[in-house]
Amino acid sequence: MKTILCYGDSLTWGYDAASLGRHALEDRWPSVLKAALGDDDIEVIAEGLNGRTTAFDDHLAGADRNGAKVLPTILTSHAPLDLIIIMLGANDMKPWIHGNPVAAKQGVQRLIDIVRGHDYPFDWAAPQILIVAPPAVSRTDNAEFKEMFAGGDEASKRLAPQYSALADEAGCGFFDAGTVAETTPIDGVHLDAENTRNIGEALAPLVRVMLEL
């Protein structure tokens, strides 16, 4: 049995901007990844939270959105893990969070340190790490999201090179989701069903290599 944890935000949770609801389970990228791997002995766990950041507090949120704070508990509850896929950083682009791709890179570095330094039960080994840069924020006529992510369209384009460099430095896998998916113009941040499926399908070959499937 191989276990994969998908750690992310609303893009992993499956937020649908068109319906203001949630994509069907089979359309969310962790589910698509599971189907694409085609192995009943692989468990894919979707751990997505709307608004989650890499490692920064959002004092406007009703639940803790700081990805670094809750990660140790999640690592323990789902152990043992073979691979953790981290796709975070879009919410770091909010001006009141940080709005800086370098800070998001540092946030992901913090998550890497947590994964590798965690005290796993029963002396289980730390999982491999795959860093995924989310698709860049796009321009939108949605007034609320335009202000919420002011400047995020340009800043988020710099996430992929920052994350790629970090992956090389830290010995992690890397994938740029922006090469296969783009955000919807409805709000400039989220994905339609086709684009979230694209991510799951594109990750499958890389996951196979990393887990030697």
N, C-alpha and C positions, 0 to 999 in steps of 0.2 A: 504493500500500500504506500502510495506517495500522496503527500498532502501539500496543497498550495494555498497560501493565504493571499487574497487580493485586498490590499490596504489602500483605501482611497476616499474620495469625497462624493459629490453628487453624480459624477460621471461613472463611478463604480456602483453607487446606489441605484442609478437608472432613472434620474429625473427626466421627465418629458416636458419640454417647454410648450409644446403644442396643446397638450391636454391639462397642463398644470398638475400632472399626476406622475405616475411611474410607468416606465416601459414594462411590457410583458416579461415575465421571468426568462423566457427563452430568447429574448432580444438583448438582455443585458450582457455585457462583454464577458464577465466571469462564466456565465452559463454557456455562452458560445465557445469559450476556450475549452471548457469541459467536454462539450460535444465534439469539438474539432480534434481533441486528443484521442477520443474514441476508446478509452480504456476504463473499464469499470473499477479498476484498482487505483484510480486517481481521484482524490477528493479535492474539489475546488471550493474554497470558502470565500464568500463575498462579504467583506467588511467595509462597507461604504457608509459615510455619514455626510449629509448635506452641509456644506460650509466648512468642512474639516481643513485645517491648515497643516503645514509640515510640523511646525514646532512653536507656533505663536498663539497667544490668547486673543480671543474675540469677545470683548466684554459686552457686545450687543446681542450675543447668542444666548438662548435659553438653556443649552446644554454645552458641555465642554467640547470645544472644537479643536483644541490643541492636540495634534496628532502624537506628539511626544509624550504627553501625560498619560494617555490611556493605553499606549502601545504595550508596556510591560504586562499589564493585565491580560490583554488580548493574546500575547505570545504564550502566556502560561495556560490560558483556557483552551487554546487550540493545539497545544504541543502534543506530540512531536510534529514539527514542520520540516518539510524538505526544501521549500522555496517560498519566499515572500516577494510579491510583486507590489511595488510602491508606486502609485500614480497620484501624486499630490503636487501642489504648487499654484494651481489656478487661483485659489482663494487668497494666497499670499499676495496676489497682485492688487487686492483691494487697498486703496490709499490709507485707510485707517489700520490695516494690518501691517503692511510694509511697502508693497508696491515695487519691490526690488528683486530681480532674478538672482542676484548674488546672495541676498538674504535667504531666498528659497533654497538655493544650493546648500547654504550652511544649515538650513533646517533639515534637509534630506541627510546631510552628513550626521546630524544629531540622531536621526532615526537609524542610520547604519550602525552608529556606536551603540545604540540601545539594543538592536538585534544581536550584535556580536558580543556584547558584554552582559547580556541577560543571564540570570541564574535559572537555567531550565531545570524542570523536575527530572529526577532519575538520571541525572548527568547526560541527558540528551544533547546532541550537538546543535549548534546554531544553524539555521537554514541558510541556503544560498539566497542572494538578493538580486532582484531584477528591478532596475530603476526605469520607469517609463515617464517620459516628458509628455504632459497632456497637450492636446491640440491648442494652438494659440487662440486667445480671445479675439473675436472678430468684431467689426463695426456693426452697430445695430441702431435701429430707430426706437428701440425700447428705452424710454426716458429713464426709468428706474435703474435698469442695468447699465445704461450708458454712464450714469453718475456713479453707480456702485463700483464699476471697474474703470473709472476714468484713467486714461493712460495705459490701461492694461493690454490693449491690442499691441502696442509696440513693445512693452516690457516683457510680455509673455512669449514673444517670438525669440527672446534671448534665453529662455529656459532650456531648450534642447541643447545648445552648445555648452551651457553651464553644467547640465546634468551629464552630458557625454564625457566632459573632462573629469567630473567627479567619479564616474564609473571607472574610468581608466586608473585614476589615482587609488581608488579603494578596492579594485579588483571585483567589481560587480558587473552583472550584465546590464545592457542598456538598449532601449528602444525608443524611437521618436514616434509617438502616436500621430503626430501631425503629418507624417508621410502617408497615412492611410485614412485619416479622418479629419473632418473640419467641423467647427461649431456651427450651430444653426443661426441664421440671421434674426430669428425670432427674438433671441435675447443676447446673442453673441457669445454665450458661455457654454451652453449645454449641447448635447448631441441628439440627433434624431435616431430612430431605430436602426437605420442602415449604417450610420457611422459608428454607433457603438458596437454593432455586430462586426464591422470591419476590424476593430481593434482586437476583439477576441480571436478572430480568424488569423490575423497577422502575428499574434503572439505565439500561437501554437508551435510553429517550427522552432522558434528560439527556445521555448520551454522544453521541447523534446531534446534539444542539444544539451541544455543545462542539466537536465535530469537523466540524461543518457537513456532515453526511452526507445 
